[in-house]
Amino acid sequence: MNQLMSPFKCKGLELRNRVVMPPVCQYSAVDGMPNEWHYVHYTSRAIGGAGLIIVEITSVDPDGRITEQDLGLWSDEHAIAFERIVESCHQYGSKIGIQISHAGRKSEYSKVPVSSMEKPFDSTFNQPKMLTTDEIKQVVEKFGLAAKRAVKAGFDTIELQGAHGYLIHQFRSPYINERADEYGRDRTKFGVEVIEAVKSEMPVDMPLIMRISAKEYVAKGYDVDYIQQICKEYEKAGVDIIHVSSGGEASYEESGMTPRGNPESKQGYQVPFAKAMKQFFNIPIIAVGRLEDAQFANALIENNVADLVAVGRGMLKNPYWPISAAAELEQQIPTSKQYKAAFEFKVSYSPK
Ligand SMILES: Cc1cc2nc3c(=O)[nH]c(=O)nc-3n(C[C@H](O)[C@H](O)[C@H](O)COP(=O)(O)O)c2cc1C
């Protein structure tokens, strides 16, 4: 039986435990460049014992940023700037991936954002331009180029931001995408093309993660049975791991929900979706959403509800969450010797 601290392997990706630091925007970049803040932030999570760290949303295009402070991977200089972070996380035992994305109509930065349709996210957002077929091909190519740079920078895996109402989601959603062309008749087409472009730049043994919103909370939104069918196509195109989140297709006012839940969201509020995906697929599933209780997180692994557990705000608050969880669960502690004394209550140290 696997536990939270059991090792995990998918293709060439081998993790020391099943704790994932999911992407959490720091909104601290200038011109998309990672800096000292990102270096310290991600290194701290590696020292804290994460099995896998997924770097926050990183745009494939300057106009695909949510805000001006988002990270980017639209030039080779960006890739070079990430190398130091990757090396440092490796040094402290974590594997590291990067979430590549295009915000589409959810870009607050772009004067003229792009999307599957001309519908703005809400009245506070700029009116998006509907992408033509040629422009879609260019965006797909940018995803491929960003993936190539991520591989060059040394990342161990890539996650596509296919959740939370960003561009991939904007093509998949019947609530948003009412195009009459082939990208509307087949709402998986854009996502599949992005997957293929990205995979063509990745080594064959490097797994690709797709983050999805399993449920939309608007009245006409889709539910988990729809995403299961969509993910079948994503899997055929090359997705190796599915990261199960929800929401983000519409404003909080309209949907009553955000990609971080809402004030009523309880422990494990997205677990039923992870469970449904786990039952439907044979590929690994990451569960996320208020999972920072160590016993609860461990039970998800022990009961085979998910293969990996992501802890976002819990690890934002406490970079040492994995070590603390291991100590509480009395499982193997993934720590540097310098910090062992603080957590390993079972071992007594000599005063020297
Ligand atoms: C400040 C903040 C920034 C976030 N940024 C991202 C992001 O860059 N990409 C993403 O997919 N999700 C993002 N999320 C969502 C988290 O990855 C996670 O799915 C969500 O917070 C629920 O998990 P938690 O309850 O463990 O925090 C963000 C959440 C927060 C609180």
The ligand as a Gaussian input file, in Angstrom:
#p B3LYP/6-31G(d) Opt

LIG

0 1
 C       -2.246000      33.023000      -4.660000
 C       -2.628000      31.856000      -5.527000
 C       -2.095000      31.746000      -6.795000
 C       -2.412000      30.655000      -7.619000
 N       -1.809000      30.530000      -8.844000
 C       -2.086000      29.447000      -9.621000
 C       -1.384000      29.241000     -10.841000
 O       -0.428000      29.935000     -11.184000
 N       -1.779000      28.192000     -11.599000
 C       -2.767000      27.321000     -11.214000
 O       -3.081000      26.391000     -11.932000
 N       -3.393000      27.480000     -10.038000
 C       -3.064000      28.497000      -9.228000
 N       -3.658000      28.611000      -7.998000
 C       -4.530000      27.530000      -7.525000
 C       -3.717000      26.521000      -6.654000
 O       -2.743000      25.846000      -7.432000
 C       -4.630000      25.471000      -6.014000
 O       -5.234000      24.697000      -7.020000
 C       -5.723000      26.093000      -5.129000
 O       -5.172000      27.092000      -4.299000
 C       -6.411000      25.034000      -4.278000
 O       -5.464000      24.311000      -3.510000
 P       -5.127000      24.665000      -1.959000
 O       -6.428000      24.601000      -1.207000
 O       -4.167000      23.589000      -1.542000
 O       -4.518000      26.023000      -1.936000
 C       -3.329000      29.674000      -7.155000
 C       -3.862000      29.796000      -5.877000
 C       -3.511000      30.841000      -5.046000
 C       -4.060000      30.896000      -3.642000

